Amino acid sequence: MTLAELLPSIGCSTQPVLEDGLWPDGTRVAGGDLLIGGLPVTQLAARFGTPCQVLDERTVRGRAGAFRETLPEAEVVFAGKSLPCPEVYRWVADEGLSLDVSSAGELALARAAGFPAERIVLHGNVKSSEDLKAALQYGVSRIVVDSFDEIAQLGALATHGQKVMVRVTPGVDAHTHTKIATGVEDQKFGFSLASGAALEAVLRVVEQPSLELVGLHCHIGSQVRRVASYEEAVRRMVGLIASCGTRISQLDLGGGFCAPYRPGESAFDLFGFAQRVRGTLNYECALHRVPVPRLLVEPGRSIVANAGVTLYRVCAVKRGATRTFVAVDGGMSDNPRPALYGARYAVRLIGRGGKPSPVTVVGRHCEAGDVLAEDVPLPGDVHAGDLLAVPVTGAYHHALASNYNQVCRPPVVAVAGGVARPVVRRETEEDLLRRYV
Ligand code: LLP
């Protein structure tokens, strides 16, 4: 193995090797520049400024299509919270996906996109009466209830046969970060299967004349690698279906399929998931003598994460006693994931290679924890004015962005076939001032 081959595999960014599987489909290195959707990132940075979130449309559509092709019998529901943007909702609608929303706000984006109500599912452990009313008014096809209070509240607001799924906590450990593990007992989501609350919730829904129970739902967590965790969820959920005593026609397994963030990490084994989950579902249903429900999956990250790349400009480099800090013009306001989940990213310097040395890429915010990437290799001569590209920023970046320090949020620029257009414009100081009274 040559050094150039070895360095990327251990997290090093050298020119011109591109780390496998992290970048949008079709990304390539050309003359020191990086081409995404056929466009050089240096041009994108010059035209749209930095920080800038670049989003490759072909990658989003391709991943959405792959879910449909690999799971033709299932309803594939895009988790709208991962990249809330009407244009992206239109792309996934085009690809035949449904959409899940978790608030009236996300529903407003879906409406703006003209997303068909019969393909929308509403989620959330808390739905305010505004959320529920907006959903009923738009006629979303299913609402996933998450508490006894909500069953009563929705029962009172709905007028005729609102279709409902019950969110179940199946007690499955998805082996992911605790802040995104939602299938285990003793957290705020769902009705516990083990305690009998899930069965009780089913009965309460059935008792409400204005509600129609169509399915059971679970979501075991996010950034889940193991297919076995989903198989275990299927076993438990089918056991519950068998004890419901009423026809359950849909089984929603939620999302959570992992995306690779760093060199050497692999993508989710979607094909293996389809085969193993299909097999387990058919077997368990035969065992329990219940009809096989229609499967639903709710991928978010696995569709959009690797379609996104964030461009930052280096503003300052500080060479300390033990570490070199490379400070950029964004930070935790456009990517709080390292601070929240200890997430780690690869970073690439655009325009030149060089002997790599480890640096810490930090943001511009007034927090010591505002670190974008720790201990990443960049060419030793990295300096102010350099352009950096961070891949795998398509999921939960725009969604989680904030105005901390009144820094304006970056645009999301869609690229496809050599054409770039903002689908979310850069926030301005006028936008900021508009809210203050
Ligand atoms: N379905 C439900 C009910 C969910 O709560 C979620 C994500 C999904 C589907 C989609 O999960 P995905 O396929 O995207 O993993 N902010 C965190 C992730 C939070 C996930 C919340 N729920 C992050 O940046 O990692």
Residues whose N, C-alpha, C, O or C-beta is under 5 A from the ligand:
A	BS01	LLP	A79 S82 H123 I180 H219 G221 S222 Q223 G254 G255 G256 F257 E298 P299 G300 R301 S302 Y396
